[in-house]
Amino acid sequence: MEQINIDDFGKLDIKIGKISNAEKVENSDKLLKLEVDLGGEKRQVVAGIAEQYSPEEIVGKQFPLLTNLKPVELKGVESQGMILAADENGKPILLHPDREVKVGSKIR
């Protein structure tokens, strides 16, 4: 993988978000539609985590969210960001702060 410099990393806007609502995306086994609280704003994000996480178990949890990714449409649902997760044998594992953090806090 190509190395980047600190200026490239600075182009990423990563903040702590909290899932306020989650539901399965219709006609998909892998996708969840998430409503994410970022403090002063809410975002809708589609994440391919439904095979590992149920909507009920992730509501109220915090995680890092890439917020300046161009919106895309997945299965007819707009996604306005991307959850950051580890990849373990092709399966996403959500990342969490080790204690409660103010939503909207910037990752640096």
Backbone as XML, in Angstrom:
<?xml version="1.0"?>
<chain id="A" units="angstrom">
  <residue number="1" name="MET">
    <atom name="N" x="0.840" y="-1.175" z="0.000"/>
    <atom name="CA" x="0.000" y="0.000" z="0.000"/>
    <atom name="C" x="0.887" y="1.239" z="0.000"/>
  </residue>
  <residue number="2" name="GLU">
    <atom name="N" x="0.445" y="2.241" z="-0.732"/>
    <atom name="CA" x="1.202" y="3.486" z="-0.850"/>
    <atom name="C" x="1.231" y="4.244" z="0.477"/>
  </residue>
  <residue number="3" name="GLN">
    <atom name="N" x="2.393" y="4.779" z="0.812"/>
    <atom name="CA" x="2.503" y="5.603" z="2.017"/>
    <atom name="C" x="1.969" y="7.002" z="1.722"/>
  </residue>
  <residue number="4" name="ILE">
    <atom name="N" x="1.390" y="7.623" z="2.747"/>
    <atom name="CA" x="0.892" y="8.986" z="2.619"/>
    <atom name="C" x="1.624" y="9.864" z="3.623"/>
  </residue>
  <residue number="5" name="ASN">
    <atom name="N" x="1.514" y="11.177" z="3.431"/>
    <atom name="CA" x="2.129" y="12.082" z="4.401"/>
    <atom name="C" x="1.054" y="12.642" z="5.322"/>
  </residue>
  <residue number="6" name="ILE">
    <atom name="N" x="1.459" y="13.404" z="6.311"/>
    <atom name="CA" x="0.541" y="13.931" z="7.316"/>
    <atom name="C" x="-0.495" y="14.856" z="6.683"/>
  </residue>
  <residue number="7" name="ASP">
    <atom name="N" x="-0.124" y="15.550" z="5.600"/>
    <atom name="CA" x="-1.091" y="16.417" z="4.917"/>
    <atom name="C" x="-2.229" y="15.600" z="4.309"/>
  </residue>
  <residue number="8" name="ASP">
    <atom name="N" x="-1.909" y="14.424" z="3.767"/>
    <atom name="CA" x="-2.947" y="13.542" z="3.224"/>
    <atom name="C" x="-3.891" y="13.091" z="4.333"/>
  </residue>
  <residue number="9" name="PHE">
    <atom name="N" x="-3.335" y="12.695" z="5.469"/>
    <atom name="CA" x="-4.172" y="12.278" z="6.598"/>
    <atom name="C" x="-5.069" y="13.430" z="7.056"/>
  </residue>
  <residue number="10" name="GLY">
    <atom name="N" x="-4.536" y="14.637" z="7.012"/>
    <atom name="CA" x="-5.302" y="15.812" z="7.427"/>
    <atom name="C" x="-6.526" y="16.084" z="6.571"/>
  </residue>
  <residue number="11" name="LYS">
    <atom name="N" x="-6.596" y="15.492" z="5.389"/>
    <atom name="CA" x="-7.765" y="15.654" z="4.511"/>
    <atom name="C" x="-8.954" y="14.825" z="4.985"/>
  </residue>
  <residue number="12" name="LEU">
    <atom name="N" x="-8.710" y="13.863" z="5.872"/>
    <atom name="CA" x="-9.788" y="13.015" z="6.374"/>
    <atom name="C" x="-10.451" y="13.681" z="7.577"/>
  </residue>
  <residue number="13" name="ASP">
    <atom name="N" x="-11.769" y="13.777" z="7.542"/>
    <atom name="CA" x="-12.517" y="14.314" z="8.674"/>
    <atom name="C" x="-13.182" y="13.132" z="9.374"/>
  </residue>
  <residue number="14" name="ILE">
    <atom name="N" x="-12.565" y="12.681" z="10.454"/>
    <atom name="CA" x="-13.049" y="11.530" z="11.208"/>
    <atom name="C" x="-13.509" y="12.026" z="12.570"/>
  </residue>
  <residue number="15" name="LYS">
    <atom name="N" x="-14.768" y="11.714" z="12.911"/>
    <atom name="CA" x="-15.339" y="12.174" z="14.174"/>
    <atom name="C" x="-16.010" y="11.013" z="14.898"/>
  </residue>
  <residue number="16" name="ILE">
    <atom name="N" x="-16.211" y="11.186" z="16.191"/>
    <atom name="CA" x="-16.949" y="10.197" z="16.971"/>
    <atom name="C" x="-18.438" y="10.435" z="16.781"/>
  </residue>
  <residue number="17" name="GLY">
    <atom name="N" x="-19.138" y="9.387" z="16.373"/>
    <atom name="CA" x="-20.586" y="9.436" z="16.221"/>
    <atom name="C" x="-21.238" y="8.427" z="17.142"/>
  </residue>
  <residue number="18" name="LYS">
    <atom name="N" x="-22.531" y="8.639" z="17.402"/>
    <atom name="CA" x="-23.299" y="7.727" z="18.238"/>
    <atom name="C" x="-24.531" y="7.289" z="17.457"/>
  </residue>
  <residue number="19" name="ILE">
    <atom name="N" x="-24.754" y="5.987" z="17.388"/>
    <atom name="CA" x="-25.883" y="5.464" z="16.636"/>
    <atom name="C" x="-27.167" y="5.702" z="17.432"/>
  </residue>
  <residue number="20" name="SER">
    <atom name="N" x="-28.077" y="6.493" z="16.860"/>
    <atom name="CA" x="-29.343" y="6.774" z="17.537"/>
    <atom name="C" x="-30.474" y="5.898" z="17.010"/>
  </residue>
  <residue number="21" name="ASN">
    <atom name="N" x="-30.311" y="5.327" z="15.825"/>
    <atom name="CA" x="-31.314" y="4.418" z="15.273"/>
    <atom name="C" x="-30.627" y="3.514" z="14.253"/>
  </residue>
  <residue number="22" name="ALA">
    <atom name="N" x="-31.102" y="2.279" z="14.155"/>
    <atom name="CA" x="-30.546" y="1.327" z="13.179"/>
    <atom name="C" x="-31.658" y="0.409" z="12.698"/>
  </residue>
  <residue number="23" name="GLU">
    <atom name="N" x="-31.614" y="0.101" z="11.416"/>
    <atom name="CA" x="-32.582" y="-0.844" z="10.843"/>
    <atom name="C" x="-31.971" y="-1.522" z="9.631"/>
  </residue>
  <residue number="24" name="LYS">
    <atom name="N" x="-32.493" y="-2.709" z="9.319"/>
    <atom name="CA" x="-31.993" y="-3.443" z="8.153"/>
    <atom name="C" x="-32.427" y="-2.730" z="6.880"/>
  </residue>
  <residue number="25" name="VAL">
    <atom name="N" x="-31.586" y="-2.779" z="5.870"/>
    <atom name="CA" x="-31.929" y="-2.237" z="4.560"/>
    <atom name="C" x="-32.718" y="-3.313" z="3.817"/>
  </residue>
  <residue number="26" name="GLU">
    <atom name="N" x="-33.849" y="-2.912" z="3.269"/>
    <atom name="CA" x="-34.717" y="-3.844" z="2.551"/>
    <atom name="C" x="-33.969" y="-4.509" z="1.397"/>
  </residue>
  <residue number="27" name="ASN">
    <atom name="N" x="-34.204" y="-5.797" z="1.212"/>
    <atom name="CA" x="-33.596" y="-6.604" z="0.149"/>
    <atom name="C" x="-32.076" y="-6.734" z="0.273"/>
  </residue>
  <residue number="28" name="SER">
    <atom name="N" x="-31.566" y="-6.682" z="1.501"/>
    <atom name="CA" x="-30.130" y="-6.857" z="1.719"/>
    <atom name="C" x="-29.895" y="-7.635" z="3.013"/>
  </residue>
  <residue number="29" name="ASP">
    <atom name="N" x="-28.994" y="-8.611" z="2.949"/>
    <atom name="CA" x="-28.618" y="-9.369" z="4.147"/>
    <atom name="C" x="-27.454" y="-8.722" z="4.889"/>
  </residue>
  <residue number="30" name="LYS">
    <atom name="N" x="-26.705" y="-7.845" z="4.195"/>
    <atom name="CA" x="-25.475" y="-7.287" z="4.764"/>
    <atom name="C" x="-25.591" y="-5.863" z="5.270"/>
  </residue>
  <residue number="31" name="LEU">
    <atom name="N" x="-26.586" y="-5.109" z="4.791"/>
    <atom name="CA" x="-26.601" y="-3.668" z="5.057"/>
    <atom name="C" x="-27.547" y="-3.258" z="6.174"/>
  </residue>
  <residue number="32" name="LEU">
    <atom name="N" x="-27.060" y="-2.311" z="6.999"/>
    <atom name="CA" x="-27.882" y="-1.640" z="7.999"/>
    <atom name="C" x="-27.905" y="-0.152" z="7.678"/>
  </residue>
  <residue number="33" name="LYS">
    <atom name="N" x="-29.077" y="0.455" z="7.839"/>
    <atom name="CA" x="-29.213" y="1.908" z="7.714"/>
    <atom name="C" x="-29.130" y="2.472" z="9.121"/>
  </residue>
  <residue number="34" name="LEU">
    <atom name="N" x="-28.186" y="3.372" z="9.329"/>
    <atom name="CA" x="-27.921" y="3.929" z="10.653"/>
    <atom name="C" x="-28.206" y="5.423" z="10.667"/>
  </residue>
  <residue number="35" name="GLU">
    <atom name="N" x="-28.799" y="5.899" z="11.751"/>
    <atom name="CA" x="-28.887" y="7.328" z="12.000"/>
    <atom name="C" x="-27.807" y="7.632" z="13.028"/>
  </residue>
  <residue number="36" name="VAL">
    <atom name="N" x="-26.909" y="8.532" z="12.674"/>
    <atom name="CA" x="-25.740" y="8.814" z="13.494"/>
    <atom name="C" x="-25.787" y="10.245" z="14.014"/>
  </residue>
  <residue number="37" name="ASP">
    <atom name="N" x="-25.646" y="10.387" z="15.315"/>
    <atom name="CA" x="-25.588" y="11.689" z="15.965"/>
    <atom name="C" x="-24.130" y="12.129" z="16.037"/>
  </residue>
  <residue number="38" name="LEU">
    <atom name="N" x="-23.850" y="13.304" z="15.461"/>
    <atom name="CA" x="-22.498" y="13.865" z="15.489"/>
    <atom name="C" x="-22.444" y="15.145" z="16.318"/>
  </residue>
  <residue number="39" name="GLY">
    <atom name="N" x="-23.376" y="15.280" z="17.236"/>
    <atom name="CA" x="-23.428" y="16.489" z="18.051"/>
    <atom name="C" x="-24.392" y="17.474" z="17.430"/>
  </residue>
  <residue number="40" name="GLY">
    <atom name="N" x="-23.886" y="18.396" z="16.635"/>
    <atom name="CA" x="-24.723" y="19.411" z="16.005"/>
    <atom name="C" x="-25.439" y="18.962" z="14.749"/>
  </residue>
  <residue number="41" name="GLU">
    <atom name="N" x="-25.207" y="17.736" z="14.311"/>
    <atom name="CA" x="-25.863" y="17.248" z="13.096"/>
    <atom name="C" x="-26.103" y="15.748" z="13.176"/>
  </residue>
  <residue number="42" name="LYS">
    <atom name="N" x="-27.061" y="15.297" z="12.367"/>
    <atom name="CA" x="-27.347" y="13.859" z="12.245"/>
    <atom name="C" x="-27.032" y="13.454" z="10.813"/>
  </residue>
  <residue number="43" name="ARG">
    <atom name="N" x="-26.519" y="12.242" z="10.665"/>
    <atom name="CA" x="-26.198" y="11.705" z="9.347"/>
    <atom name="C" x="-26.852" y="10.349" z="9.187"/>
  </residue>
  <residue number="44" name="GLN">
    <atom name="N" x="-27.177" y="10.024" z="7.941"/>
    <atom name="CA" x="-27.630" y="8.682" z="7.599"/>
    <atom name="C" x="-26.454" y="7.954" z="6.950"/>
  </residue>
  <residue number="45" name="VAL">
    <atom name="N" x="-26.142" y="6.784" z="7.479"/>
    <atom name="CA" x="-25.009" y="6.006" z="6.977"/>
    <atom name="C" x="-25.479" y="4.581" z="6.724"/>
  </residue>
  <residue number="46" name="VAL">
    <atom name="N" x="-25.058" y="4.020" z="5.607"/>
    <atom name="CA" x="-25.338" y="2.616" z="5.302"/>
    <atom name="C" x="-24.038" y="1.846" z="5.522"/>
  </residue>
  <residue number="47" name="ALA">
    <atom name="N" x="-24.116" y="0.795" z="6.317"/>
    <atom name="CA" x="-22.917" y="0.015" z="6.658"/>
    <atom name="C" x="-23.152" y="-1.468" z="6.414"/>
  </residue>
  <residue number="48" name="GLY">
    <atom name="N" x="-22.153" y="-2.139" z="5.895"/>
    <atom name="CA" x="-22.227" y="-3.575" z="5.619"/>
    <atom name="C" x="-21.875" y="-4.404" z="6.844"/>
  </residue>
  <residue number="49" name="ILE">
    <atom name="N" x="-22.662" y="-4.261" z="7.895"/>
    <atom name="CA" x="-22.355" y="-4.923" z="9.171"/>
    <atom name="C" x="-23.482" y="-5.820" z="9.680"/>
  </residue>
  <residue number="50" name="ALA">
    <atom name="N" x="-24.550" y="-5.979" z="8.888"/>
    <atom name="CA" x="-25.747" y="-6.685" z="9.368"/>
    <atom name="C" x="-25.519" y="-8.173" z="9.652"/>
  </residue>
  <residue number="51" name="GLU">
    <atom name="N" x="-24.510" y="-8.776" z="9.050"/>
    <atom name="CA" x="-24.247" y="-10.200" z="9.323"/>
    <atom name="C" x="-23.549" y="-10.393" z="10.667"/>
  </residue>
  <residue number="52" name="GLN">
    <atom name="N" x="-22.933" y="-9.337" z="11.209"/>
    <atom name="CA" x="-22.237" y="-9.440" z="12.484"/>
    <atom name="C" x="-22.972" y="-8.737" z="13.629"/>
  </residue>
  <residue number="53" name="TYR">
    <atom name="N" x="-23.788" y="-7.732" z="13.306"/>
    <atom name="CA" x="-24.429" y="-6.912" z="14.330"/>
    <atom name="C" x="-25.919" y="-6.752" z="14.043"/>
  </residue>
  <residue number="54" name="SER">
    <atom name="N" x="-26.738" y="-6.890" z="15.075"/>
    <atom name="CA" x="-28.166" y="-6.612" z="14.935"/>
    <atom name="C" x="-28.382" y="-5.127" z="15.225"/>
  </residue>
  <residue number="55" name="PRO">
    <atom name="N" x="-29.456" y="-4.549" z="14.686"/>
    <atom name="CA" x="-29.725" y="-3.143" z="14.979"/>
    <atom name="C" x="-29.803" y="-2.863" z="16.482"/>
  </residue>
  <residue number="56" name="GLU">
    <atom name="N" x="-30.424" y="-3.757" z="17.226"/>
    <atom name="CA" x="-30.617" y="-3.549" z="18.659"/>
    <atom name="C" x="-29.300" y="-3.468" z="19.440"/>
  </residue>
  <residue number="57" name="GLU">
    <atom name="N" x="-28.305" y="-4.234" z="19.046"/>
    <atom name="CA" x="-27.067" y="-4.255" z="19.829"/>
    <atom name="C" x="-26.138" y="-3.080" z="19.558"/>
  </residue>
  <residue number="58" name="ILE">
    <atom name="N" x="-26.379" y="-2.307" z="18.490"/>
    <atom name="CA" x="-25.474" y="-1.187" z="18.212"/>
    <atom name="C" x="-26.066" y="0.183" z="18.508"/>
  </residue>
  <residue number="59" name="VAL">
    <atom name="N" x="-27.388" y="0.270" z="18.699"/>
    <atom name="CA" x="-27.982" y="1.562" z="19.047"/>
    <atom name="C" x="-27.403" y="2.033" z="20.385"/>
  </residue>
  <residue number="60" name="GLY">
    <atom name="N" x="-26.986" y="3.281" z="20.414"/>
    <atom name="CA" x="-26.398" y="3.863" z="21.623"/>
    <atom name="C" x="-24.889" y="3.741" z="21.690"/>
  </residue>
  <residue number="61" name="LYS">
    <atom name="N" x="-24.285" y="3.009" z="20.756"/>
    <atom name="CA" x="-22.826" y="2.838" z="20.771"/>
    <atom name="C" x="-22.143" y="3.950" z="19.979"/>
  </residue>
  <residue number="62" name="GLN">
    <atom name="N" x="-20.915" y="4.241" z="20.382"/>
    <atom name="CA" x="-20.091" y="5.234" z="19.704"/>
    <atom name="C" x="-19.070" y="4.541" z="18.812"/>
  </residue>
  <residue number="63" name="PHE">
    <atom name="N" x="-18.669" y="5.241" z="17.747"/>
    <atom name="CA" x="-17.675" y="4.709" z="16.827"/>
    <atom name="C" x="-17.103" y="5.846" z="15.995"/>
  </residue>
  <residue number="64" name="PRO">
    <atom name="N" x="-15.941" y="5.647" z="15.359"/>
    <atom name="CA" x="-15.396" y="6.665" z="14.467"/>
    <atom name="C" x="-16.099" y="6.623" z="13.106"/>
  </residue>
  <residue number="65" name="LEU">
    <atom name="N" x="-16.371" y="7.800" z="12.577"/>
    <atom name="CA" x="-17.070" y="7.930" z="11.299"/>
    <atom name="C" x="-16.293" y="8.882" z="10.396"/>
  </residue>
  <residue number="66" name="LEU">
    <atom name="N" x="-16.012" y="8.442" z="9.180"/>
    <atom name="CA" x="-15.411" y="9.305" z="8.167"/>
    <atom name="C" x="-16.537" y="10.164" z="7.606"/>
  </residue>
  <residue number="67" name="THR">
    <atom name="N" x="-16.478" y="11.479" z="7.877"/>
    <atom name="CA" x="-17.613" y="12.342" z="7.554"/>
    <atom name="C" x="-17.488" y="13.084" z="6.231"/>
  </residue>
  <residue number="68" name="ASN">
    <atom name="N" x="-16.295" y="13.198" z="5.670"/>
    <atom name="CA" x="-16.166" y="13.963" z="4.429"/>
    <atom name="C" x="-16.012" y="13.077" z="3.191"/>
  </residue>
  <residue number="69" name="LEU">
    <atom name="N" x="-16.570" y="11.891" z="3.255"/>
    <atom name="CA" x="-16.644" y="11.010" z="2.098"/>
    <atom name="C" x="-17.841" y="11.438" z="1.254"/>
  </residue>
  <residue number="70" name="LYS">
    <atom name="N" x="-17.693" y="11.458" z="-0.060"/>
    <atom name="CA" x="-18.811" y="11.842" z="-0.923"/>
    <atom name="C" x="-19.975" y="10.871" z="-0.699"/>
  </residue>
  <residue number="71" name="PRO">
    <atom name="N" x="-21.215" y="11.396" z="-0.612"/>
    <atom name="CA" x="-22.373" y="10.514" z="-0.433"/>
    <atom name="C" x="-22.521" y="9.534" z="-1.606"/>
  </residue>
  <residue number="72" name="VAL">
    <atom name="N" x="-22.980" y="8.331" z="-1.279"/>
    <atom name="CA" x="-23.266" y="7.305" z="-2.296"/>
    <atom name="C" x="-24.625" y="6.697" z="-1.985"/>
  </residue>
  <residue number="73" name="GLU">
    <atom name="N" x="-25.213" y="6.055" z="-2.983"/>
    <atom name="CA" x="-26.481" y="5.378" z="-2.786"/>
    <atom name="C" x="-26.248" y="3.873" z="-2.833"/>
  </residue>
  <residue number="74" name="LEU">
    <atom name="N" x="-26.695" y="3.178" z="-1.782"/>
    <atom name="CA" x="-26.565" y="1.724" z="-1.691"/>
    <atom name="C" x="-27.957" y="1.128" z="-1.526"/>
  </residue>
  <residue number="75" name="LYS">
    <atom name="N" x="-28.370" y="0.281" z="-2.458"/>
    <atom name="CA" x="-29.703" y="-0.347" z="-2.413"/>
    <atom name="C" x="-30.806" y="0.704" z="-2.270"/>
  </residue>
  <residue number="76" name="GLY">
    <atom name="N" x="-30.619" y="1.847" z="-2.940"/>
    <atom name="CA" x="-31.621" y="2.895" z="-2.923"/>
    <atom name="C" x="-31.612" y="3.781" z="-1.688"/>
  </residue>
  <residue number="77" name="VAL">
    <atom name="N" x="-30.601" y="3.628" z="-0.815"/>
    <atom name="CA" x="-30.510" y="4.415" z="0.411"/>
    <atom name="C" x="-29.217" y="5.226" z="0.381"/>
  </residue>
  <residue number="78" name="GLU">
    <atom name="N" x="-29.330" y="6.541" z="0.617"/>
    <atom name="CA" x="-28.138" y="7.391" z="0.602"/>
    <atom name="C" x="-27.310" y="7.189" z="1.864"/>
  </residue>
  <residue number="79" name="SER">
    <atom name="N" x="-25.988" y="7.083" z="1.671"/>
    <atom name="CA" x="-25.055" y="6.976" z="2.778"/>
    <atom name="C" x="-24.182" y="8.223" z="2.789"/>
  </residue>
  <residue number="80" name="GLN">
    <atom name="N" x="-24.126" y="8.895" z="3.956"/>
    <atom name="CA" x="-23.422" y="10.169" z="4.080"/>
    <atom name="C" x="-22.190" y="10.045" z="4.974"/>
  </residue>
  <residue number="81" name="GLY">
    <atom name="N" x="-21.441" y="8.984" z="4.816"/>
    <atom name="CA" x="-20.233" y="8.769" z="5.605"/>
    <atom name="C" x="-19.898" y="7.296" z="5.643"/>
  </residue>
  <residue number="82" name="MET">
    <atom name="N" x="-18.858" y="6.950" z="6.388"/>
    <atom name="CA" x="-18.446" y="5.553" z="6.486"/>
    <atom name="C" x="-17.943" y="5.254" z="7.889"/>
  </residue>
  <residue number="83" name="ILE">
    <atom name="N" x="-18.487" y="4.197" z="8.460"/>
    <atom name="CA" x="-18.022" y="3.714" z="9.755"/>
    <atom name="C" x="-16.640" y="3.101" z="9.555"/>
  </residue>
  <residue number="84" name="LEU">
    <atom name="N" x="-15.737" y="3.359" z="10.490"/>
    <atom name="CA" x="-14.434" y="2.711" z="10.444"/>
    <atom name="C" x="-14.500" y="1.424" z="11.261"/>
  </residue>
  <residue number="85" name="ALA">
    <atom name="N" x="-14.025" y="0.343" z="10.663"/>
    <atom name="CA" x="-14.066" y="-0.966" z="11.314"/>
    <atom name="C" x="-12.805" y="-1.730" z="10.950"/>
  </residue>
  <residue number="86" name="ALA">
    <atom name="N" x="-12.438" y="-2.644" z="11.817"/>
    <atom name="CA" x="-11.339" y="-3.562" z="11.516"/>
    <atom name="C" x="-11.885" y="-4.661" z="10.618"/>
  </residue>
  <residue number="87" name="ASP">
    <atom name="N" x="-11.027" y="-5.260" z="9.833"/>
    <atom name="CA" x="-11.411" y="-6.376" z="8.968"/>
    <atom name="C" x="-10.738" y="-7.624" z="9.513"/>
  </residue>
  <residue number="88" name="GLU">
    <atom name="N" x="-11.536" y="-8.550" z="10.002"/>
    <atom name="CA" x="-11.015" y="-9.809" z="10.522"/>
    <atom name="C" x="-11.587" y="-10.945" z="9.691"/>
  </residue>
  <residue number="89" name="ASN">
    <atom name="N" x="-10.744" y="-11.516" z="8.834"/>
    <atom name="CA" x="-11.158" y="-12.601" z="7.943"/>
    <atom name="C" x="-12.371" y="-12.209" z="7.110"/>
  </residue>
  <residue number="90" name="GLY">
    <atom name="N" x="-12.368" y="-10.967" z="6.595"/>
    <atom name="CA" x="-13.439" y="-10.494" z="5.731"/>
    <atom name="C" x="-14.687" y="-10.029" z="6.459"/>
  </residue>
  <residue number="91" name="LYS">
    <atom name="N" x="-14.658" y="-10.019" z="7.790"/>
    <atom name="CA" x="-15.815" y="-9.592" z="8.578"/>
    <atom name="C" x="-15.483" y="-8.302" z="9.325"/>
  </residue>
  <residue number="92" name="PRO">
    <atom name="N" x="-16.422" y="-7.332" z="9.296"/>
    <atom name="CA" x="-16.164" y="-6.072" z="9.993"/>
    <atom name="C" x="-16.303" y="-6.209" z="11.502"/>
  </residue>
  <residue number="93" name="ILE">
    <atom name="N" x="-15.377" y="-5.599" z="12.226"/>
    <atom name="CA" x="-15.415" y="-5.516" z="13.675"/>
    <atom name="C" x="-15.411" y="-4.026" z="14.013"/>
  </residue>
  <residue number="94" name="LEU">
    <atom name="N" x="-16.505" y="-3.545" z="14.617"/>
    <atom name="CA" x="-16.619" y="-2.122" z="14.911"/>
    <atom name="C" x="-15.599" y="-1.686" z="15.954"/>
  </residue>
  <residue number="95" name="LEU">
    <atom name="N" x="-15.093" y="-0.469" z="15.792"/>
    <atom name="CA" x="-14.142" y="0.137" z="16.721"/>
    <atom name="C" x="-14.903" y="1.061" z="17.656"/>
  </residue>
  <residue number="96" name="HIS">
    <atom name="N" x="-14.502" y="1.100" z="18.926"/>
    <atom name="CA" x="-15.175" y="1.937" z="19.918"/>
    <atom name="C" x="-14.133" y="2.649" z="20.782"/>
  </residue>
  <residue number="97" name="PRO">
    <atom name="N" x="-14.443" y="3.890" z="21.222"/>
    <atom name="CA" x="-13.563" y="4.520" z="22.208"/>
    <atom name="C" x="-13.591" y="3.703" z="23.503"/>
  </residue>
  <residue number="98" name="ASP">
    <atom name="N" x="-12.524" y="3.755" z="24.286"/>
    <atom name="CA" x="-12.476" y="2.963" z="25.524"/>
    <atom name="C" x="-13.288" y="3.582" z="26.653"/>
  </residue>
  <residue number="99" name="ARG">
    <atom name="N" x="-13.814" y="4.796" z="26.436"/>
    <atom name="CA" x="-14.754" y="5.411" z="27.379"/>
    <atom name="C" x="-15.646" y="6.370" z="26.585"/>
  </residue>
  <residue number="100" name="GLU">
    <atom name="N" x="-16.729" y="6.820" z="27.203"/>
    <atom name="CA" x="-17.665" y="7.738" z="26.548"/>
    <atom name="C" x="-16.935" y="9.009" z="26.131"/>
  </residue>
  <residue number="101" name="VAL">
    <atom name="N" x="-17.178" y="9.441" z="24.895"/>
    <atom name="CA" x="-16.546" y="10.628" z="24.326"/>
    <atom name="C" x="-17.657" y="11.552" z="23.835"/>
  </residue>
  <residue number="102" name="LYS">
    <atom name="N" x="-17.449" y="12.848" z="23.891"/>
    <atom name="CA" x="-18.435" y="13.794" z="23.371"/>
    <atom name="C" x="-18.631" y="13.521" z="21.885"/>
  </residue>
  <residue number="103" name="VAL">
    <atom name="N" x="-19.901" y="13.324" z="21.459"/>
    <atom name="CA" x="-20.157" y="13.069" z="20.045"/>
    <atom name="C" x="-19.719" y="14.283" z="19.235"/>
  </residue>
  <residue number="104" name="GLY">
    <atom name="N" x="-19.166" y="14.005" z="18.066"/>
    <atom name="CA" x="-18.621" y="15.049" z="17.222"/>
    <atom name="C" x="-17.148" y="15.313" z="17.459"/>
  </residue>
  <residue number="105" name="SER">
    <atom name="N" x="-16.555" y="14.679" z="18.490"/>
    <atom name="CA" x="-15.123" y="14.870" z="18.739"/>
    <atom name="C" x="-14.320" y="14.411" z="17.537"/>
  </residue>
  <residue number="106" name="LYS">
    <atom name="N" x="-13.334" y="15.207" z="17.158"/>
    <atom name="CA" x="-12.504" y="14.900" z="15.998"/>
    <atom name="C" x="-11.410" y="13.897" z="16.353"/>
  </residue>
  <residue number="107" name="ILE">
    <atom name="N" x="-11.211" y="12.936" z="15.469"/>
    <atom name="CA" x="-10.107" y="11.970" z="15.592"/>
    <atom name="C" x="-8.890" y="12.617" z="14.934"/>
  </residue>
  <residue number="108" name="ARG">
    <atom name="N" x="-7.754" y="12.552" z="15.641"/>
    <atom name="CA" x="-6.526" y="13.127" z="15.059"/>
    <atom name="C" x="-5.340" y="12.279" z="15.406"/>
  </residue>
</chain>
